[in-house]
Amino acid sequence: MSRPGALVLTVGTATEIGKTWVGAAVLAELAATGLRLAARKPAQSFDPDDGHPTDAQVLATATGEHPDVVCRPERSYPVPMAPPMAAAALGRPVPTMAELVAELAWPDPAPDLGWVETVGGPRSPMATDGDAVTLADRLDPDLVVLVADAGLGTVNAVLVSAAPFGSRRLVVMLNRFDPTEDLHRRNRAWLSDRCGLDVVTSTTTLADRLLAAAPPK
């Protein structure tokens, strides 16, 4: 099955950092431009008692797909642990990275942009033998989107999380950025001016970055 016109891998600096919210928001903005979109979550785990939609449900709403297409039911684990740990706790087969990659199917014709969401931080386990960095090595995405908080600890979290992706094209999305907060502004400046990272603070600007990789037809 064909690769999307642009393949984007999104990862957070940690769990609960807002990857899925960012993904849904930017995908909704891109949909309005006429791009054909698809989102995939190779594996997900969740707390079934918290009353919130799963990541796959949120992303599916943004792309118009079915949640079971975004994340295969057998890779959706109702235990709030890293997916391979959750699978083991449930007595289900623990996925390998090769299996997750092989299951990553795209529509035909291929979408203009494919959005692949990982779990947790770059080194959070996704499979028995790999994490988001491993997945990036397998998929060779056109762009890595690193979602980070904007407040205290941001610089360290971003630099530590960006390092494993080496020379890959990477955009840092500072989620919950408040331009009236002095610390937020200083964090953005430090990462962009001193560290040379491409830093955005809104999903609209992030959408512009993605449009540059996959312009509407």
Secondary structure by P-SEA (a helix, b strand, c coil): cccccbbbbbbcccccccaaaaaaaaaaaaaaacccccccccccccccccccccaaaaaaaaacccccccccccccccccccaaaaaaaaccccccaaaaaaacccccccccbbbbbbcccccccccccccaaaaaaaacccbbbbbbbcccaaaaaaaaaaccccccbbbbbbcccccccaaaaaaaaaacccccccccccaaaaaaaaaaacccc
